[in-house]
Amino acid sequence: MENQLDQTARDKLKEKAREARERAYVPYSPFPVGAAVLTASGSIYTGANIENASYPLSICAERTAIFQAITAGEREIIALAVTADTARPVSPCGACRQVMNEFNPEMDVMMLNLAGAELSRTAGELLPEHFTAGDLEQS
């Protein structure tokens, strides 16, 4: 995919994702993940994964960052960076992919690891044929 962001913006988003990873709450899986989103207004919101002893109540870094942006009144997310200490660039889970597509299927998703490897796709490429509001319409 062609990068829509300039290198300075991409680097800032990656840096914010790395910083967010340091704030993860992961007492059960020592697997901290950090994410950062860039909105159309130019604001950056961050998130980290937050675990819970009741595992299904945990939340991923990507959704934490997106929900921070939405709570602040943003509605158009143009890019997301996610990072973890993995052998290859970390990939968002299916739930996060669905949430990303809710706000922008063309969102630039930068998947990173701490060693500097990077893979970029759009949210739509990560989850083709995603569920949409149109699917809720009665026929």
Backbone hydrogen bonds, N-H to C=O, Kabsch-Sander energy under -0.5 kcal/mol:
donor,donor_aa,acceptor,acceptor_aa,energy
10,R,6,D,-2.2
11,D,7,Q,-2.7
12,K,8,T,-2.1
13,L,9,A,-2.3
14,K,10,R,-2.3
15,E,11,D,-2.3
16,K,12,K,-2.3
17,A,13,L,-1.9
18,R,14,K,-2.1
19,E,15,E,-2.3
20,A,16,K,-2.3
21,R,17,A,-1.9
22,E,18,R,-0.9
22,E,19,E,-0.6
23,R,20,A,-1.9
24,A,21,R,-1.5
25,Y,49,N,-2.2
26,V,24,A,-0.7
31,F,29,S,-2.5
34,G,83,T,-2.2
35,A,47,G,-2.7
36,A,81,A,-2.1
37,V,45,Y,-2.9
38,L,79,A,-2.6
39,T,43,S,-2.5
40,A,76,E,-2.4
42,G,39,T,-2.0
45,Y,37,V,-2.1
47,G,35,A,-2.3
49,N,33,V,-1.6
50,I,59,I,-2.3
51,E,25,Y,-2.8
55,Y,53,A,-1.2
57,L,54,S,-2.9
58,S,55,Y,-2.1
59,I,50,I,-2.1
64,T,60,C,-2.0
65,A,61,A,-2.5
66,I,62,E,-2.4
67,F,63,R,-2.9
68,Q,64,T,-1.9
69,A,65,A,-2.0
70,I,66,I,-2.5
71,T,67,F,-2.5
72,A,68,Q,-1.4
73,G,70,I,-1.8
74,E,69,A,-2.3
77,I,75,R,-0.6
78,I,38,L,-2.6
78,I,76,E,-0.5
79,A,38,L,-1.5
80,L,108,D,-2.9
81,A,36,A,-2.7
82,V,110,M,-2.4
83,T,34,G,-2.6
84,A,112,L,-0.7
85,D,32,P,-0.5
86,T,84,A,-1.6
90,V,112,L,-2.1
97,R,93,C,-2.1
98,Q,94,G,-2.2
99,V,95,A,-2.0
100,M,96,C,-2.7
101,N,97,R,-2.1
102,E,98,Q,-1.4
103,F,99,V,-1.0
103,F,100,M,-0.8
104,N,100,M,-1.8
107,M,104,N,-2.1
108,D,78,I,-2.4
109,V,107,M,-0.6
109,V,121,R,-3.4
110,M,80,L,-3.5
110,M,108,D,-0.6
111,M,109,V,-0.7
111,M,119,L,-3.2
112,L,82,V,-2.5
112,L,110,M,-0.5
113,N,117,A,-1.4
114,L,84,A,-1.0
116,G,113,N,-1.5
119,L,111,M,-2.3
121,R,109,V,-1.8
123,A,107,M,-1.4
124,G,105,P,-3.1
126,L,122,T,-1.7
127,L,123,A,-1.4
130,H,127,L,-0.8
135,D,132,T,-1.4
136,L,133,A,-1.8
137,E,134,G,-1.2
